[in-house]
Amino acid sequence: MEYTVLIYRAEEGGFWVEVPSLPGCYSQGETIEDTMKNIQEAIEAHLLALKEERDETPNREEIVIGRVKVEAPAIA
C-alpha cells in the first residue's frame, strides 16, 4: 500500500510529516530521507495498532490538495 504524506519544515530544524488518511500518524527527522524512513515505520506501527484494536485497516485514501486565492489586506 502507498499513502500520501505531507512533509513540513520544522521551525526548530529538520522536518515533520503527517499522513492525512491516517489521523494521528506523524513523525519527524533531521533530513527528508530520515523523515521518510521514520514515517514508513510509523505507518506500519499505526496500521498494526489499528488491526489489533478493531481488526480493520484503512484501504482507501481520500485526499484533495488545492489552492485558494483570497484578497488579503496589505500588512504594514
N, CA, C and O atoms as a Tripos MOL2 file, in Angstrom:
@<TRIPOS>MOLECULE
protein
  304   303    76     0     0
PROTEIN
NO_CHARGES

@<TRIPOS>ATOM
      1 N           0.8300   -1.1830    0.0000 N.3       1 MET1
      2 CA          0.0000    0.0000    0.0000 C.3       1 MET1
      3 C           0.8710    1.2420    0.0000 C.2       1 MET1
      4 O           1.9810    1.2420    0.5330 O.2       1 MET1
      5 N           0.3650    2.2720   -0.5900 N.am      2 GLU2
      6 CA          1.0560    3.5570   -0.5750 C.3       2 GLU2
      7 C           0.1400    4.5990    0.0340 C.2       2 GLU2
      8 O          -1.0760    4.5670   -0.1580 O.2       2 GLU2
      9 N           0.7380    5.5230    0.7690 N.am      3 TYR3
     10 CA         -0.0060    6.5970    1.4120 C.3       3 TYR3
     11 C           0.6010    7.9370    1.0260 C.2       3 TYR3
     12 O           1.8180    8.0580    0.8810 O.2       3 TYR3
     13 N          -0.2430    8.9290    0.8630 N.am      4 THR4
     14 CA          0.2220   10.2930    0.6430 C.3       4 THR4
     15 C           0.6970   10.8460    1.9730 C.2       4 THR4
     16 O           0.0120   10.7070    2.9860 O.2       4 THR4
     17 N           1.8640   11.4720    1.9760 N.am      5 VAL5
     18 CA          2.3860   12.1040    3.1840 C.3       5 VAL5
     19 C           2.6440   13.5740    2.8880 C.2       5 VAL5
     20 O           2.9720   13.9440    1.7610 O.2       5 VAL5
     21 N           2.4950   14.4010    3.9050 N.am      6 LEU6
     22 CA          2.7750   15.8280    3.7870 C.3       6 LEU6
     23 C           3.9690   16.1350    4.6730 C.2       6 LEU6
     24 O           3.9420   15.8780    5.8760 O.2       6 LEU6
     25 N           5.0120   16.6840    4.0770 N.am      7 ILE7
     26 CA          6.2450   16.9820    4.8120 C.3       7 ILE7
     27 C           6.3620   18.4910    4.9730 C.2       7 ILE7
     28 O           6.1670   19.2540    4.0260 O.2       7 ILE7
     29 N           6.6840   18.9010    6.1930 N.am      8 TYR8
     30 CA          6.8150   20.3200    6.5220 C.3       8 TYR8
     31 C           8.2010   20.5730    7.1090 C.2       8 TYR8
     32 O           8.7630   19.7110    7.7840 O.2       8 TYR8
     33 N           8.7330   21.7340    6.8530 N.am      9 ARG9
     34 CA          9.9800   22.1430    7.5060 C.3       9 ARG9
     35 C           9.6300   22.5580    8.9300 C.2       9 ARG9
     36 O           8.7370   23.3790    9.1390 O.2       9 ARG9
     37 N          10.3260   21.9950    9.9020 N.am     10 ALA10
     38 CA         10.0710   22.3100   11.3090 C.3      10 ALA10
     39 C          10.7750   23.6080   11.6870 C.2      10 ALA10
     40 O          11.8940   23.8620   11.2420 O.2      10 ALA10
     41 N          10.1270   24.4220   12.5010 N.am     11 GLU11
     42 CA         10.7080   25.7000   12.9180 C.3      11 GLU11
     43 C          12.0290   25.5130   13.6500 C.2      11 GLU11
     44 O          12.9410   26.3270   13.5080 O.2      11 GLU11
     45 N          12.1350   24.4490   14.4300 N.am     12 GLU12
     46 CA         13.3370   24.2090   15.2210 C.3      12 GLU12
     47 C          14.4190   23.4620   14.4390 C.2      12 GLU12
     48 O          15.4650   23.1250   14.9940 O.2      12 GLU12
     49 N          14.1730   23.2080   13.1680 N.am     13 GLY13
     50 CA         15.1200   22.4900   12.3190 C.3      13 GLY13
     51 C          14.5920   21.1090   11.9820 C.2      13 GLY13
     52 O          13.7830   20.5470   12.7200 O.2      13 GLY13
     53 N          15.0440   20.5750   10.8850 N.am     14 GLY14
     54 CA         14.5690   19.2710   10.4480 C.3      14 GLY14
     55 C          13.1940   19.3730    9.8090 C.2      14 GLY14
     56 O          12.7900   20.4320    9.3300 O.2      14 GLY14
     57 N          12.4850   18.2550    9.8110 N.am     15 PHE15
     58 CA         11.1920   18.1640    9.1480 C.3      15 PHE15
     59 C          10.2240   17.3630   10.0000 C.2      15 PHE15
     60 O          10.6360   16.5690   10.8460 O.2      15 PHE15
     61 N           8.9310   17.5770    9.7730 N.am     16 TRP16
     62 CA          7.9230   16.7070   10.3590 C.3      16 TRP16
     63 C           6.9590   16.3180    9.2550 C.2      16 TRP16
     64 O           6.8320   17.0180    8.2500 O.2      16 TRP16
     65 N           6.2830   15.1990    9.4480 N.am     17 VAL17
     66 CA          5.4630   14.6260    8.3930 C.3      17 VAL17
     67 C           4.1810   14.0640    8.9950 C.2      17 VAL17
     68 O           4.1650   13.5680   10.1220 O.2      17 VAL17
     69 N           3.1010   14.1540    8.2090 N.am     18 GLU18
     70 CA          1.8300   13.5770    8.6240 C.3      18 GLU18
     71 C           1.2310   12.7770    7.4770 C.2      18 GLU18
     72 O           1.5700   12.9830    6.3110 O.2      18 GLU18
     73 N           0.3360   11.8620    7.8280 N.am     19 VAL19
     74 CA         -0.3680   11.0440    6.8460 C.3      19 VAL19
     75 C          -1.8470   11.4270    6.9360 C.2      19 VAL19
     76 O          -2.5320   10.9920    7.8610 O.2      19 VAL19
     77 N          -2.3540   12.2310    5.9970 N.am     20 PRO20
     78 CA         -3.7300   12.7150    6.1040 C.3      20 PRO20
     79 C          -4.7800   11.6130    6.2260 C.2      20 PRO20
     80 O          -5.7820   11.8000    6.9160 O.2      20 PRO20
     81 N          -4.5760   10.4890    5.5850 N.am     21 SER21
     82 CA         -5.5760    9.4220    5.6250 C.3      21 SER21
     83 C          -5.4590    8.5450    6.8660 C.2      21 SER21
     84 O          -6.2820    7.6520    7.0700 O.2      21 SER21
     85 N          -4.4410    8.7890    7.7020 N.am     22 LEU22
     86 CA         -4.2790    8.0560    8.9620 C.3      22 LEU22
     87 C          -4.1690    9.0740   10.0960 C.2      22 LEU22
     88 O          -3.0650    9.3610   10.5580 O.2      22 LEU22
     89 N          -5.2850    9.6160   10.5450 N.am     23 PRO23
     90 CA         -5.2320   10.6270   11.6020 C.3      23 PRO23
     91 C          -4.4180   10.1520   12.8040 C.2      23 PRO23
     92 O          -4.5870    9.0320   13.2860 O.2      23 PRO23
     93 N          -3.5410   11.0200   13.2710 N.am     24 GLY24
     94 CA         -2.7010   10.6890   14.4180 C.3      24 GLY24
     95 C          -1.3830   10.0460   14.0430 C.2      24 GLY24
     96 O          -0.5770    9.7440   14.9230 O.2      24 GLY24
     97 N          -1.1420    9.8300   12.7610 N.am     25 CYS25
     98 CA          0.1100    9.2110   12.3180 C.3      25 CYS25
     99 C           1.0660   10.3150   11.8650 C.2      25 CYS25
    100 O           0.9020   10.9040   10.7970 O.2      25 CYS25
    101 N           2.0630   10.5770   12.7020 N.am     26 TYR26
    102 CA          3.0390   11.6420   12.4680 C.3      26 TYR26
    103 C           4.4430   11.1080   12.7170 C.2      26 TYR26
    104 O           4.6140   10.0770   13.3670 O.2      26 TYR26
    105 N           5.4370   11.8030   12.2070 N.am     27 SER27
    106 CA          6.8250   11.5020   12.5430 C.3      27 SER27
    107 C           7.6670   12.7280   12.2170 C.2      27 SER27
    108 O           7.1470   13.7690   11.8130 O.2      27 SER27
    109 N           8.9630   12.5880   12.3970 N.am     28 GLN28
    110 CA          9.8840   13.6940   12.1420 C.3      28 GLN28
    111 C          11.2510   13.1410   11.7880 C.2      28 GLN28
    112 O          11.4940   11.9410   11.9100 O.2      28 GLN28
    113 N          12.1420   14.0200   11.3510 N.am     29 GLY29
    114 CA         13.5060   13.6290   11.0410 C.3      29 GLY29
    115 C          14.3630   14.8440   10.7600 C.2      29 GLY29
    116 O          13.8610   15.9430   10.5250 O.2      29 GLY29
    117 N          15.6660   14.6260   10.7890 N.am     30 GLU30
    118 CA         16.6080   15.7180   10.5200 C.3      30 GLU30
    119 C          16.6870   16.0430    9.0330 C.2      30 GLU30
    120 O          16.8640   17.2020    8.6570 O.2      30 GLU30
    121 N          16.5560   15.0210    8.1880 N.am     31 THR31
    122 CA         16.5830   15.2070    6.7360 C.3      31 THR31
    123 C          15.2850   14.6470    6.1530 C.2      31 THR31
    124 O          14.5510   13.9320    6.8350 O.2      31 THR31
    125 N          15.0100   14.9710    4.9010 N.am     32 ILE32
    126 CA         13.8170   14.4120    4.2670 C.3      32 ILE32
    127 C          13.9330   12.8930    4.1900 C.2      32 ILE32
    128 O          12.9460   12.1860    4.3930 O.2      32 ILE32
    129 N          15.1270   12.3890    3.9000 N.am     33 GLU33
    130 CA         15.3210   10.9450    3.8220 C.3      33 GLU33
    131 C          15.0200   10.2860    5.1640 C.2      33 GLU33
    132 O          14.3220    9.2730    5.2150 O.2      33 GLU33
    133 N          15.5430   10.8560    6.2520 N.am     34 ASP34
    134 CA         15.2540   10.3290    7.5930 C.3      34 ASP34
    135 C          13.7590   10.4000    7.8850 C.2      34 ASP34
    136 O          13.1750    9.4660    8.4350 O.2      34 ASP34
    137 N          13.1550   11.5100    7.5110 N.am     35 THR35
    138 CA         11.7370   11.7150    7.7650 C.3      35 THR35
    139 C          10.9060   10.6710    7.0330 C.2      35 THR35
    140 O           9.9590   10.1280    7.6030 O.2      35 THR35
    141 N          11.2440   10.3810    5.7790 N.am     36 MET36
    142 CA         10.5180    9.3660    5.0100 C.3      36 MET36
    143 C          10.6950    7.9770    5.6170 C.2      36 MET36
    144 O           9.7390    7.2040    5.6800 O.2      36 MET36
    145 N          11.8960    7.6580    6.0580 N.am     37 LYS37
    146 CA         12.1320    6.3560    6.7010 C.3      37 LYS37
    147 C          11.3200    6.2560    7.9870 C.2      37 LYS37
    148 O          10.7020    5.2280    8.2650 O.2      37 LYS37
    149 N          11.3270    7.3320    8.7650 N.am     38 ASN38
    150 CA         10.6120    7.3280   10.0360 C.3      38 ASN38
    151 C           9.1000    7.2270    9.8480 C.2      38 ASN38
    152 O           8.4260    6.5490   10.6240 O.2      38 ASN38
    153 N           8.5610    7.8950    8.8270 N.am     39 ILE39
    154 CA          7.1150    7.8250    8.6280 C.3      39 ILE39
    155 C           6.7170    6.4530    8.1080 C.2      39 ILE39
    156 O           5.6160    5.9840    8.3950 O.2      39 ILE39
    157 N           7.5860    5.8040    7.3520 N.am     40 GLN40
    158 CA          7.2850    4.4410    6.9020 C.3      40 GLN40
    159 C           7.1240    3.5300    8.1180 C.2      40 GLN40
    160 O           6.1820    2.7410    8.1860 O.2      40 GLN40
    161 N           8.0400    3.6400    9.0730 N.am     41 GLU41
    162 CA          7.9500    2.8440   10.2980 C.3      41 GLU41
    163 C           6.7070    3.2240   11.1010 C.2      41 GLU41
    164 O           6.0430    2.3580   11.6710 O.2      41 GLU41
    165 N           6.3940    4.5230   11.1440 N.am     42 ALA42
    166 CA          5.2210    4.9830   11.8880 C.3      42 ALA42
    167 C           3.9280    4.4590   11.2610 C.2      42 ALA42
    168 O           3.0030    4.0720   11.9760 O.2      42 ALA42
    169 N           3.8630    4.4470    9.9370 N.am     43 ILE43
    170 CA          2.6720    3.9320    9.2510 C.3      43 ILE43
    171 C           2.4910    2.4550    9.5620 C.2      43 ILE43
    172 O           1.3850    2.0160    9.8780 O.2      43 ILE43
    173 N           3.5670    1.6900    9.4760 N.am     44 GLU44
    174 CA          3.4810    0.2600    9.7650 C.3      44 GLU44
    175 C           2.9930    0.0220   11.1890 C.2      44 GLU44
    176 O           2.1400   -0.8360   11.4160 O.2      44 GLU44
    177 N           3.5250    0.7730   12.1500 N.am     45 ALA45
    178 CA          3.1030    0.6290   13.5470 C.3      45 ALA45
    179 C           1.6510    1.0690   13.7230 C.2      45 ALA45
    180 O           0.8920    0.4390   14.4590 O.2      45 ALA45
    181 N           1.2710    2.1400   13.0540 N.am     46 HIS46
    182 CA         -0.0990    2.6560   13.1440 C.3      46 HIS46
    183 C          -1.0950    1.6280   12.6060 C.2      46 HIS46
    184 O          -2.1270    1.3740   13.2270 O.2      46 HIS46
    185 N          -0.7840    1.0400   11.4570 N.am     47 LEU47
    186 CA         -1.6770    0.0400   10.8670 C.3      47 LEU47
    187 C          -1.7810   -1.1970   11.7480 C.2      47 LEU47
    188 O          -2.8610   -1.7710   11.8870 O.2      47 LEU47
    189 N          -0.6730   -1.6080   12.3410 N.am     48 LEU48
    190 CA         -0.6920   -2.7560   13.2460 C.3      48 LEU48
    191 C          -1.5760   -2.4640   14.4540 C.2      48 LEU48
    192 O          -2.3590   -3.3170   14.8720 O.2      48 LEU48
    193 N          -1.4560   -1.2690   15.0140 N.am     49 ALA49
    194 CA         -2.2850   -0.8920   16.1670 C.3      49 ALA49
    195 C          -3.7640   -0.8690   15.7840 C.2      49 ALA49
    196 O          -4.6080   -1.3250   16.5550 O.2      49 ALA49
    197 N          -4.0840   -0.3460   14.6050 N.am     50 LEU50
    198 CA         -5.4780   -0.3370   14.1510 C.3      50 LEU50
    199 C          -6.0110   -1.7540   14.0130 C.2      50 LEU50
    200 O          -7.1440   -2.0400   14.4000 O.2      50 LEU50
    201 N          -5.1940   -2.6320   13.4620 N.am     51 LYS51
    202 CA         -5.6210   -4.0170   13.2780 C.3      51 LYS51
    203 C          -5.8620   -4.6840   14.6200 C.2      51 LYS51
    204 O          -6.8480   -5.4020   14.7850 O.2      51 LYS51
    205 N          -4.9760   -4.4570   15.5790 N.am     52 GLU52
    206 CA         -5.1330   -5.0630   16.9010 C.3      52 GLU52
    207 C          -6.3510   -4.5050   17.6290 C.2      52 GLU52
    208 O          -7.0230   -5.2380   18.3550 O.2      52 GLU52
    209 N          -6.6430   -3.2220   17.4460 N.am     53 GLU53
    210 CA         -7.7720   -2.5830   18.1250 C.3      53 GLU53
    211 C          -9.1210   -3.0150   17.5700 C.2      53 GLU53
    212 O         -10.0380   -3.3200   18.3330 O.2      53 GLU53
    213 N          -9.2460   -3.0440   16.2700 N.am     54 ARG54
    214 CA        -10.5610   -3.3310   15.7010 C.3      54 ARG54
    215 C         -10.5210   -4.2330   14.4730 C.2      54 ARG54
    216 O         -11.5060   -4.3580   13.7450 O.2      54 ARG54
    217 N          -9.3950   -4.8440   14.2600 N.am     55 ASP55
    218 CA         -9.2320   -5.8250   13.1900 C.3      55 ASP55
    219 C          -9.6270   -5.2810   11.8150 C.2      55 ASP55
    220 O         -10.1900   -6.0090   10.9970 O.2      55 ASP55
    221 N          -9.3400   -4.0310   11.5670 N.am     56 GLU56
    222 CA         -9.5440   -3.4840   10.2250 C.3      56 GLU56
    223 C          -8.5070   -2.3990    9.9780 C.2      56 GLU56
    224 O          -8.0820   -1.7010   10.8990 O.2      56 GLU56
    225 N          -8.1180   -2.2740    8.7490 N.am     57 THR57
    226 CA         -7.1730   -1.2300    8.3770 C.3      57 THR57
    227 C          -7.7600   -0.4370    7.2180 C.2      57 THR57
    228 O          -8.4660   -0.9930    6.3760 O.2      57 THR57
    229 N          -7.4750    0.8410    7.1730 N.am     58 PRO58
    230 CA         -7.9880    1.6420    6.0570 C.3      58 PRO58
    231 C          -7.4080    1.1340    4.7390 C.2      58 PRO58
    232 O          -6.2110    0.8620    4.6530 O.2      58 PRO58
    233 N          -8.2340    1.0080    3.7310 N.am     59 ASN59
    234 CA         -7.7370    0.5290    2.4450 C.3      59 ASN59
    235 C          -7.9680    1.5380    1.3320 C.2      59 ASN59
    236 O          -7.8040    1.2210    0.1540 O.2      59 ASN59
    237 N          -8.3440    2.7360    1.7010 N.am     60 ARG60
    238 CA         -8.5230    3.7580    0.6740 C.3      60 ARG60
    239 C          -8.0050    5.0830    1.2030 C.2      60 ARG60
    240 O          -7.9470    5.3260    2.4090 O.2      60 ARG60
    241 N          -7.6430    5.9020    0.2860 N.am     61 GLU61
    242 CA         -7.1080    7.2090    0.6420 C.3      61 GLU61
    243 C          -7.9180    8.2660   -0.0740 C.2      61 GLU61
    244 O          -8.0140    8.2670   -1.3010 O.2      61 GLU61
    245 N          -8.4940    9.1560    0.6930 N.am     62 GLU62
    246 CA         -9.2670   10.2410    0.1120 C.3      62 GLU62
    247 C          -8.6460   11.5590    0.5430 C.2      62 GLU62
    248 O          -8.7790   11.9750    1.6940 O.2      62 GLU62
    249 N          -7.9710   12.2040   -0.3840 N.am     63 ILE63
    250 CA         -7.3460   13.4880   -0.0860 C.3      63 ILE63
    251 C          -7.3850   14.3420   -1.3400 C.2      63 ILE63
    252 O          -7.1640   13.8600   -2.4510 O.2      63 ILE63
    253 N          -7.6640   15.5910   -1.1410 N.am     64 VAL64
    254 CA         -7.6360   16.5520   -2.2340 C.3      64 VAL64
    255 C          -6.7660   17.7090   -1.7750 C.2      64 VAL64
    256 O          -6.9860   18.2720   -0.7030 O.2      64 VAL64
    257 N          -5.8000   18.0550   -2.5690 N.am     65 ILE65
    258 CA         -4.9410   19.1920   -2.2660 C.3      65 ILE65
    259 C          -5.2160   20.2530   -3.3170 C.2      65 ILE65
    260 O          -5.1590   19.9840   -4.5170 O.2      65 ILE65
    261 N          -5.5100   21.4440   -2.8630 N.am     66 GLY66
    262 CA         -5.8180   22.5200   -3.7890 C.3      66 GLY66
    263 C          -5.2520   23.8380   -3.3000 C.2      66 GLY66
    264 O          -4.6540   23.9180   -2.2280 O.2      66 GLY66
    265 N          -5.4500   24.8590   -4.0990 N.am     67 ARG67
    266 CA         -5.0020   26.2070   -3.7460 C.3      67 ARG67
    267 C          -6.2190   27.1150   -3.7680 C.2      67 ARG67
    268 O          -7.1220   26.9460   -4.5870 O.2      67 ARG67
    269 N          -6.2300   28.0700   -2.8680 N.am     68 VAL68
    270 CA         -7.3270   29.0200   -2.7660 C.3      68 VAL68
    271 C          -6.7540   30.4250   -2.8590 C.2      68 VAL68
    272 O          -5.8130   30.7650   -2.1430 O.2      68 VAL68
    273 N          -7.3170   31.2370   -3.7350 N.am     69 LYS69
    274 CA         -6.8810   32.6250   -3.8650 C.3      69 LYS69
    275 C          -7.8120   33.4950   -3.0310 C.2      69 LYS69
    276 O          -9.0340   33.3840   -3.1300 O.2      69 LYS69
    277 N          -7.2270   34.3610   -2.2090 N.am     70 VAL70
    278 CA         -8.0210   35.2680   -1.3850 C.3      70 VAL70
    279 C          -7.4950   36.6820   -1.5400 C.2      70 VAL70
    280 O          -6.3230   36.8930   -1.8520 O.2      70 VAL70
    281 N          -8.3610   37.6330   -1.3220 N.am     71 GLU71
    282 CA         -7.9750   39.0370   -1.2920 C.3      71 GLU71
    283 C          -7.6610   39.3630    0.1590 C.2      71 GLU71
    284 O          -8.5460   39.3230    1.0130 O.2      71 GLU71
    285 N          -6.4130   39.6820    0.4380 N.am     72 ALA72
    286 CA         -5.9990   39.9680    1.8080 C.3      72 ALA72
    287 C          -5.5810   41.4250    1.9220 C.2      72 ALA72
    288 O          -4.9930   41.9750    0.9910 O.2      72 ALA72
    289 N          -5.8770   42.0580    3.0550 N.am     73 PRO73
    290 CA         -5.4440   43.4420    3.2410 C.3      73 PRO73
    291 C          -3.9260   43.5200    3.3400 C.2      73 PRO73
    292 O          -3.2700   42.5870    3.8030 O.2      73 PRO73
    293 N          -3.3830   44.6450    2.9000 N.am     74 ALA74
    294 CA         -1.9340   44.8460    2.9770 C.3      74 ALA74
    295 C          -1.5020   44.9270    4.4330 C.2      74 ALA74
    296 O          -2.1880   45.5220    5.2640 O.2      74 ALA74
    297 N          -0.3730   44.3300    4.7270 N.am     75 ILE75
    298 CA          0.1860   44.3720    6.0780 C.3      75 ILE75
    299 C           1.2800   45.4250    6.0960 C.2      75 ILE75
    300 O           2.2160   45.3720    5.2980 O.2      75 ILE75
    301 N           1.1610   46.3850    7.0100 N.am     76 ALA76
    302 CA          2.1250   47.4940    7.0690 C.3      76 ALA76
    303 C           3.4070   47.0740    7.7260 C.2      76 ALA76
    304 O           4.3270   47.8810    7.8580 O.2      76 ALA76
@<TRIPOS>BOND
     1     1     2 1
     2     2     3 1
     3     3     4 2
     4     3     5 am
     5     5     6 1
     6     6     7 1
     7     7     8 2
     8     7     9 am
     9     9    10 1
    10    10    11 1
    11    11    12 2
    12    11    13 am
    13    13    14 1
    14    14    15 1
    15    15    16 2
    16    15    17 am
    17    17    18 1
    18    18    19 1
    19    19    20 2
    20    19    21 am
    21    21    22 1
    22    22    23 1
    23    23    24 2
    24    23    25 am
    25    25    26 1
    26    26    27 1
    27    27    28 2
    28    27    29 am
    29    29    30 1
    30    30    31 1
    31    31    32 2
    32    31    33 am
    33    33    34 1
    34    34    35 1
    35    35    36 2
    36    35    37 am
    37    37    38 1
    38    38    39 1
    39    39    40 2
    40    39    41 am
    41    41    42 1
    42    42    43 1
    43    43    44 2
    44    43    45 am
    45    45    46 1
    46    46    47 1
    47    47    48 2
    48    47    49 am
    49    49    50 1
    50    50    51 1
    51    51    52 2
    52    51    53 am
    53    53    54 1
    54    54    55 1
    55    55    56 2
    56    55    57 am
    57    57    58 1
    58    58    59 1
    59    59    60 2
    60    59    61 am
    61    61    62 1
    62    62    63 1
    63    63    64 2
    64    63    65 am
    65    65    66 1
    66    66    67 1
    67    67    68 2
    68    67    69 am
    69    69    70 1
    70    70    71 1
    71    71    72 2
    72    71    73 am
    73    73    74 1
    74    74    75 1
    75    75    76 2
    76    75    77 am
    77    77    78 1
    78    78    79 1
    79    79    80 2
    80    79    81 am
    81    81    82 1
    82    82    83 1
    83    83    84 2
    84    83    85 am
    85    85    86 1
    86    86    87 1
    87    87    88 2
    88    87    89 am
    89    89    90 1
    90    90    91 1
    91    91    92 2
    92    91    93 am
    93    93    94 1
    94    94    95 1
    95    95    96 2
    96    95    97 am
    97    97    98 1
    98    98    99 1
    99    99   100 2
   100    99   101 am
   101   101   102 1
   102   102   103 1
   103   103   104 2
   104   103   105 am
   105   105   106 1
   106   106   107 1
   107   107   108 2
   108   107   109 am
   109   109   110 1
   110   110   111 1
   111   111   112 2
   112   111   113 am
   113   113   114 1
   114   114   115 1
   115   115   116 2
   116   115   117 am
   117   117   118 1
   118   118   119 1
   119   119   120 2
   120   119   121 am
   121   121   122 1
   122   122   123 1
   123   123   124 2
   124   123   125 am
   125   125   126 1
   126   126   127 1
   127   127   128 2
   128   127   129 am
   129   129   130 1
   130   130   131 1
   131   131   132 2
   132   131   133 am
   133   133   134 1
   134   134   135 1
   135   135   136 2
   136   135   137 am
   137   137   138 1
   138   138   139 1
   139   139   140 2
   140   139   141 am
   141   141   142 1
   142   142   143 1
   143   143   144 2
   144   143   145 am
   145   145   146 1
   146   146   147 1
   147   147   148 2
   148   147   149 am
   149   149   150 1
   150   150   151 1
   151   151   152 2
   152   151   153 am
   153   153   154 1
   154   154   155 1
   155   155   156 2
   156   155   157 am
   157   157   158 1
   158   158   159 1
   159   159   160 2
   160   159   161 am
   161   161   162 1
   162   162   163 1
   163   163   164 2
   164   163   165 am
   165   165   166 1
   166   166   167 1
   167   167   168 2
   168   167   169 am
   169   169   170 1
   170   170   171 1
   171   171   172 2
   172   171   173 am
   173   173   174 1
   174   174   175 1
   175   175   176 2
   176   175   177 am
   177   177   178 1
   178   178   179 1
   179   179   180 2
   180   179   181 am
   181   181   182 1
   182   182   183 1
   183   183   184 2
   184   183   185 am
   185   185   186 1
   186   186   187 1
   187   187   188 2
   188   187   189 am
   189   189   190 1
   190   190   191 1
   191   191   192 2
   192   191   193 am
   193   193   194 1
   194   194   195 1
   195   195   196 2
   196   195   197 am
   197   197   198 1
   198   198   199 1
   199   199   200 2
   200   199   201 am
   201   201   202 1
   202   202   203 1
   203   203   204 2
   204   203   205 am
   205   205   206 1
   206   206   207 1
   207   207   208 2
   208   207   209 am
   209   209   210 1
   210   210   211 1
   211   211   212 2
   212   211   213 am
   213   213   214 1
   214   214   215 1
   215   215   216 2
   216   215   217 am
   217   217   218 1
   218   218   219 1
   219   219   220 2
   220   219   221 am
   221   221   222 1
   222   222   223 1
   223   223   224 2
   224   223   225 am
   225   225   226 1
   226   226   227 1
   227   227   228 2
   228   227   229 am
   229   229   230 1
   230   230   231 1
   231   231   232 2
   232   231   233 am
   233   233   234 1
   234   234   235 1
   235   235   236 2
   236   235   237 am
   237   237   238 1
   238   238   239 1
   239   239   240 2
   240   239   241 am
   241   241   242 1
   242   242   243 1
   243   243   244 2
   244   243   245 am
   245   245   246 1
   246   246   247 1
   247   247   248 2
   248   247   249 am
   249   249   250 1
   250   250   251 1
   251   251   252 2
   252   251   253 am
   253   253   254 1
   254   254   255 1
   255   255   256 2
   256   255   257 am
   257   257   258 1
   258   258   259 1
   259   259   260 2
   260   259   261 am
   261   261   262 1
   262   262   263 1
   263   263   264 2
   264   263   265 am
   265   265   266 1
   266   266   267 1
   267   267   268 2
   268   267   269 am
   269   269   270 1
   270   270   271 1
   271   271   272 2
   272   271   273 am
   273   273   274 1
   274   274   275 1
   275   275   276 2
   276   275   277 am
   277   277   278 1
   278   278   279 1
   279   279   280 2
   280   279   281 am
   281   281   282 1
   282   282   283 1
   283   283   284 2
   284   283   285 am
   285   285   286 1
   286   286   287 1
   287   287   288 2
   288   287   289 am
   289   289   290 1
   290   290   291 1
   291   291   292 2
   292   291   293 am
   293   293   294 1
   294   294   295 1
   295   295   296 2
   296   295   297 am
   297   297   298 1
   298   298   299 1
   299   299   300 2
   300   299   301 am
   301   301   302 1
   302   302   303 1
   303   303   304 2
@<TRIPOS>SUBSTRUCTURE
     1 MET1         2 RESIDUE 1 A MET
     2 GLU2         6 RESIDUE 1 A GLU
     3 TYR3        10 RESIDUE 1 A TYR
     4 THR4        14 RESIDUE 1 A THR
     5 VAL5        18 RESIDUE 1 A VAL
     6 LEU6        22 RESIDUE 1 A LEU
     7 ILE7        26 RESIDUE 1 A ILE
     8 TYR8        30 RESIDUE 1 A TYR
     9 ARG9        34 RESIDUE 1 A ARG
    10 ALA10       38 RESIDUE 1 A ALA
    11 GLU11       42 RESIDUE 1 A GLU
    12 GLU12       46 RESIDUE 1 A GLU
    13 GLY13       50 RESIDUE 1 A GLY
    14 GLY14       54 RESIDUE 1 A GLY
    15 PHE15       58 RESIDUE 1 A PHE
    16 TRP16       62 RESIDUE 1 A TRP
    17 VAL17       66 RESIDUE 1 A VAL
    18 GLU18       70 RESIDUE 1 A GLU
    19 VAL19       74 RESIDUE 1 A VAL
    20 PRO20       78 RESIDUE 1 A PRO
    21 SER21       82 RESIDUE 1 A SER
    22 LEU22       86 RESIDUE 1 A LEU
    23 PRO23       90 RESIDUE 1 A PRO
    24 GLY24       94 RESIDUE 1 A GLY
    25 CYS25       98 RESIDUE 1 A CYS
    26 TYR26      102 RESIDUE 1 A TYR
    27 SER27      106 RESIDUE 1 A SER
    28 GLN28      110 RESIDUE 1 A GLN
    29 GLY29      114 RESIDUE 1 A GLY
    30 GLU30      118 RESIDUE 1 A GLU
    31 THR31      122 RESIDUE 1 A THR
    32 ILE32      126 RESIDUE 1 A ILE
    33 GLU33      130 RESIDUE 1 A GLU
    34 ASP34      134 RESIDUE 1 A ASP
    35 THR35      138 RESIDUE 1 A THR
    36 MET36      142 RESIDUE 1 A MET
    37 LYS37      146 RESIDUE 1 A LYS
    38 ASN38      150 RESIDUE 1 A ASN
    39 ILE39      154 RESIDUE 1 A ILE
    40 GLN40      158 RESIDUE 1 A GLN
    41 GLU41      162 RESIDUE 1 A GLU
    42 ALA42      166 RESIDUE 1 A ALA
    43 ILE43      170 RESIDUE 1 A ILE
    44 GLU44      174 RESIDUE 1 A GLU
    45 ALA45      178 RESIDUE 1 A ALA
    46 HIS46      182 RESIDUE 1 A HIS
    47 LEU47      186 RESIDUE 1 A LEU
    48 LEU48      190 RESIDUE 1 A LEU
    49 ALA49      194 RESIDUE 1 A ALA
    50 LEU50      198 RESIDUE 1 A LEU
    51 LYS51      202 RESIDUE 1 A LYS
    52 GLU52      206 RESIDUE 1 A GLU
    53 GLU53      210 RESIDUE 1 A GLU
    54 ARG54      214 RESIDUE 1 A ARG
    55 ASP55      218 RESIDUE 1 A ASP
    56 GLU56      222 RESIDUE 1 A GLU
    57 THR57      226 RESIDUE 1 A THR
    58 PRO58      230 RESIDUE 1 A PRO
    59 ASN59      234 RESIDUE 1 A ASN
    60 ARG60      238 RESIDUE 1 A ARG
    61 GLU61      242 RESIDUE 1 A GLU
    62 GLU62      246 RESIDUE 1 A GLU
    63 ILE63      250 RESIDUE 1 A ILE
    64 VAL64      254 RESIDUE 1 A VAL
    65 ILE65      258 RESIDUE 1 A ILE
    66 GLY66      262 RESIDUE 1 A GLY
    67 ARG67      266 RESIDUE 1 A ARG
    68 VAL68      270 RESIDUE 1 A VAL
    69 LYS69      274 RESIDUE 1 A LYS
    70 VAL70      278 RESIDUE 1 A VAL
    71 GLU71      282 RESIDUE 1 A GLU
    72 ALA72      286 RESIDUE 1 A ALA
    73 PRO73      290 RESIDUE 1 A PRO
    74 ALA74      294 RESIDUE 1 A ALA
    75 ILE75      298 RESIDUE 1 A ILE
    76 ALA76      302 RESIDUE 1 A ALA
